[in-house]
């Protein structure tokens, strides 16, 4: 290797740097599925506030600040209104096979969240939101 440090798992494993991805209860019983979002870690909220919106509030105990894959918007959500987002587990599998599977499979936010979960690719809406806040 020329002039560099040897590669290691931490540097090459893109999952190492990924944020937690969740489904958020839309609080709408007619919604075909819960909404995909990324949890903003507590230690990164100040940076998030600077880049996105200075009016962002800190979540209380038992809450999380999440950023939605659909449009880059954000909200504070109670822990009990979150479920893990994982293409290999429920509820993802249930949505893929359920009565609204076609809607779920074609959903822009689901596609963006899956791409982030599997490959670590940041959605354009997150980058656009950051750009618009400057």
C-alpha positions in Angstrom: 0.0 0.0 0.0 1.5 3.3 -1.1 1.7 6.2 1.4 -1.5 5.2 3.3 -2.6 3.4 6.3 -3.7 -0.2 5.9 -7.3 -0.7 5.4 -9.3 -2.0 8.3 -12.9 -3.1 8.9 -13.8 0.1 10.6 -12.7 2.2 7.6 -14.3 0.0 5.0 -17.5 -1.1 6.6 -20.0 1.6 5.7 -22.5 0.2 8.2 -20.1 1.4 10.9 -21.1 5.1 10.2 -24.8 4.6 9.6 -27.5 6.0 11.7 -30.4 4.0 13.1 -33.2 3.6 10.6 -36.8 3.1 11.9 -40.4 3.0 10.9 -42.5 5.8 12.6 -46.2 5.3 13.4 -48.0 7.8 11.1 -50.8 8.1 13.7 -53.2 7.4 10.8 -55.0 4.0 10.9 -55.6 4.2 7.1 -51.9 4.6 6.3 -50.7 1.5 4.3 -47.5 1.4 6.3 -45.4 3.2 8.9 -43.0 5.9 7.6 -39.3 5.3 7.2 -37.0 7.7 9.1 -33.5 8.1 10.4 -32.8 8.7 14.1 -30.6 11.7 14.8 -28.2 10.7 17.6 -28.4 13.0 20.6 -24.7 13.9 20.3 -25.4 15.2 16.7 -28.4 17.3 17.4 -26.4 20.5 17.7 -24.8 19.9 14.3 -28.3 19.0 12.9 -29.7 22.3 14.3 -26.9 24.3 12.6 -27.4 22.6 9.3 -31.1 22.1 9.2 -33.1 24.4 11.4 -32.1 26.3 14.6 -35.6 25.8 16.0 -35.1 22.0 16.4 -35.9 21.0 20.0 -34.1 18.4 22.0 -36.2 15.3 22.5 -37.3 14.4 26.1 -36.5 11.2 27.8 -38.2 8.4 25.8 -38.3 10.4 22.6 -36.1 10.6 19.5 -35.5 13.3 16.8 -36.1 11.6 13.4 -35.6 12.8 9.9 -38.0 11.3 7.3 -36.7 9.7 4.1 -39.7 11.0 2.1 -38.8 14.7 2.2 -36.1 15.4 4.7 -38.6 16.8 7.2 -38.1 16.0 10.9 -40.0 15.6 14.1 -39.7 14.4 17.7 -41.3 10.9 18.2 -41.9 8.8 21.2 -39.9 5.6 21.5 -43.1 3.5 21.5 -44.0 4.9 18.1 -40.9 3.5 16.5 -40.1 0.1 15.0 -36.8 -1.2 13.6 -36.3 -0.8 9.9 -34.7 -3.9 8.5 -35.4 -5.6 5.2 -34.8 -9.0 6.7 -37.2 -8.7 9.6 -40.8 -7.6 10.6 -42.5 -5.2 10.0 -40.6 -4.7 6.7 -41.3 -8.3 5.6 -44.9 -8.0 6.6 -45.3 -4.9 4.5 -43.6 -6.5 1.6 -46.1 -9.4 1.6 -49.2 -7.7 3.0 -52.4 -6.4 1.4 -50.6 -3.1 0.6 -47.4 -4.7 -0.7 -47.6 -2.9 -4.1 -47.8 0.5 -2.4 -45.0 -0.3 0.0 -42.7 -1.7 -2.8 -43.2 1.5 -4.9 -42.9 4.0 -2.0 -40.1 6.5 -2.5 -39.3 6.8 1.2 -39.1 3.0 1.5 -36.7 2.8 -1.5 -34.5 5.6 -0.1 -34.4 4.0 3.4 -33.6 0.6 2.0 -30.8 2.0 -0.1 -29.4 3.8 2.9 -29.8 0.7 5.1 -28.1 -1.6 2.6 -25.5 0.7 1.0 -25.2 3.8 3.2 -26.3 6.2 0.5 -27.7 9.4 1.9 -31.0 10.5 0.3 -31.0 13.6 -1.9 -33.8 15.1 0.3 -31.4 15.1 3.3 -28.8 16.9 1.2 -31.3 19.3 -0.3 -32.8 20.2 3.1 -29.3 20.9 4.4 -28.5 23.1 1.3 -31.8 25.0 1.7 -31.2 25.9 5.3 -28.0 27.8 4.6 
